[in-house]
Amino acid sequence: MSLTTVHTVADLRMTIANWRADGLRVALVPTMGALHDGHISLTELARAHADRVIVSIFVNPTQFAPNEDFGAYPRTLPDDQKLLDAAGVDLCFAPSVDEMYPDGFATKVHVDGNMTNVLCGAARPGHFDGVAQVVTKLLLQALPDCAIFGQKDYQQLMVIRRFSADLNIPVEIIGAEILREQDGLAMSSRNRYLSQQERAIAPTLNRVLVSITDQAAKGADIGPLLAKGREDILAAGFDPIDYLEIRDAQTLELIRDTISKPARIFVAARLGKARLIDNHAIMPAHITG
Ligand code: PAF
């Protein structure tokens, strides 16, 4: 294997310092492991931006609420390492919980306002505090030139852009397109929770988003579109729907009537044991021409 794995911040920094001494550019792809092709596409984008690619694998306890799936979250480090090696990734950083949060750890990172109060922030209180805390640490531990995050977690990407700018963290944050299965289901580590029957139902989410996106972009009134979308998602077997909303693509402010500026439709809904999320860009027809 040409992939090297390190488990401590000291070893991570030593490896990066050697690369820096050679004048190399470094990209970081933070993950929680259970890697799939979506993650691999992030490493390919990282490779296009840097000479050396690091993937961190850390199931971060502080971004899960007590009733969530922290314990059940798939931990597949040996398989992940094989995938990363095959993808030509240079370094895997897989710290323990004690390495990240040693005794006495007491610091929180909180992004205020609309960005964290809505969508997954409303459905998963405290989630983005945990994300902001761990991503701040990973960025400062590695200090890469750039870090890559998938747009499937679009709100997460916006939160990370916000605190990175606010805290002057000198890292370029790059968002990557959502990778989908052939039937349109957004790739996710949590798709592993789906039974065969649920897996057949799951692409409904993307189908509903595509249909609403097409009509909303042409200027249709979005209230009835969302009402019909909710009906279709529930009829397919999802329950509950945490949200199905259209928001401003930059500010995440709710849009209630018609689309006149770049927007985004967001969904989160439970199917069996899995809580699935997805989103699409909506560009009003007068902008796309
Ligand atoms: O998107 C994820 O996998 C996680 O939220 C992240 C960014 C790795 C932080 O734990």
Residues whose N, C-alpha, C, O or C-beta is under 5 A from the ligand:
A	BS01	PAF	P30 T31 M32 F58 N60 V131 V134 D153
